[in-house]
């Protein structure tokens, strides 16, 4: 059997950007854009976005423009990272509420007491606490 070399893989992200952004990218890559590239997964929808930092982009292929958006394919460098973002109404995203004391409208049932250690009453206060515990 012949030796088969493993072919190097290249990852890419496909999405849509405004025509102005596509023009600023130029023919080869992140060009003069200079900031994170945000691609919409669906044309005209901000609900799902993929964000790629400019130093992680190996190249860009431009597709057709329609209704002010250009389809592009972004080739990623080796070990590149991407960020994904989902936007929507919480109930539609099936999110569950979090019980966060920072957003309670009433005061939580927590009481804190501070007695300075150099206060002459501190030893008695400490002894009383130890007796209750």
C-alpha positions in Angstrom: 0.0 0.0 0.0 1.2 3.5 -0.7 1.9 6.0 2.0 -1.0 8.5 2.2 0.0 11.8 3.8 -2.5 13.5 6.0 -3.8 16.6 4.2 -3.6 19.8 6.3 -7.1 21.1 7.2 -8.2 24.7 6.9 -11.2 26.0 8.8 -13.5 28.7 7.5 -16.5 30.6 8.6 -19.2 31.6 6.1 -21.6 34.5 6.8 -22.7 37.9 5.7 -21.3 41.4 6.4 -22.5 44.9 5.3 -21.2 45.8 1.8 -19.1 48.6 3.3 -17.3 46.1 5.5 -16.7 43.7 2.6 -15.2 46.5 0.6 -12.9 47.5 3.4 -11.6 43.9 3.8 -10.1 44.0 0.3 -9.4 41.0 -1.8 -7.0 39.1 0.4 -8.1 39.3 4.0 -8.7 41.5 7.0 -6.9 44.3 5.1 -7.7 47.8 6.4 -10.7 46.8 8.5 -8.5 46.5 11.6 -11.1 45.3 14.2 -13.0 42.2 15.0 -15.0 40.9 12.0 -18.7 40.1 12.9 -20.4 37.8 10.4 -24.1 37.2 10.5 -25.0 33.6 10.0 -28.4 34.4 8.3 -28.7 37.3 5.9 -30.4 40.3 7.5 -30.6 38.7 11.0 -28.5 39.8 14.1 -29.7 36.8 16.1 -26.6 34.7 15.5 -23.1 36.2 15.0 -19.6 34.8 14.7 -16.8 37.2 15.7 -13.2 36.7 14.4 -10.3 38.8 15.5 -8.3 40.3 12.6 -5.0 38.5 13.5 -6.8 35.1 13.2 -7.9 35.7 9.6 -5.8 34.0 6.9 -7.9 35.2 4.0 -11.4 36.2 2.8 -13.4 35.2 -0.3 -16.1 37.6 -1.4 -19.5 36.3 -2.7 -22.5 38.0 -4.1 -24.0 41.2 -2.6 -27.8 41.3 -2.0 -29.8 43.9 -0.1 -26.8 45.7 1.3 -25.0 42.5 2.5 -22.1 40.6 1.0 -21.6 36.9 1.5 -18.0 36.1 2.5 -16.0 33.1 3.5 -13.3 33.8 6.1 -10.4 31.3 6.2 -8.9 31.0 9.7 -5.2 30.7 10.7 -4.0 27.6 12.5 -5.3 27.6 16.1 -7.6 30.5 15.5 -10.4 31.2 17.9 -13.9 32.4 17.1 -16.6 33.8 19.3 -20.3 33.0 18.8 -23.1 35.2 19.9 -26.8 34.5 20.1 -29.2 37.3 20.5 -32.9 37.0 21.2 -35.7 37.1 23.7 -34.8 35.1 26.7 -38.0 32.9 26.6 -37.3 32.1 23.0 -33.8 31.0 23.8 -35.1 28.7 26.6 -33.1 30.5 29.2 -33.9 30.0 32.9 -33.9 32.7 35.5 -31.1 33.0 38.0 -31.8 33.8 41.7 -29.3 36.6 42.0 -29.3 38.6 45.3 -27.9 41.6 43.6 -31.2 42.1 41.7 -33.6 41.5 44.6 -36.0 44.4 45.1 -36.0 43.8 48.9 -33.2 43.4 51.3 -32.0 39.7 51.6 -32.2 38.2 55.1 -28.5 38.6 55.7 -27.2 40.6 58.7 -23.5 41.4 59.2 -22.1 42.7 62.5 -18.7 44.2 62.8 -16.9 44.6 66.1 -13.4 46.0 66.0 -10.8 43.6 67.5 -9.3 46.4 69.6 -12.7 47.3 71.1 -12.7 46.4 74.8 -16.0 44.6 74.4 -14.6 42.3 71.7 -13.5 39.4 74.1 -17.0 39.3 75.6 -18.7 39.4 72.2 -16.5 36.6 70.9 -17.2 34.5 74.1 -20.9 35.0 73.6 -20.7 33.9 70.0 -18.8 30.7 70.9 -21.4 29.9 73.6 -24.3 30.2 71.1 -22.5 28.0 68.5 
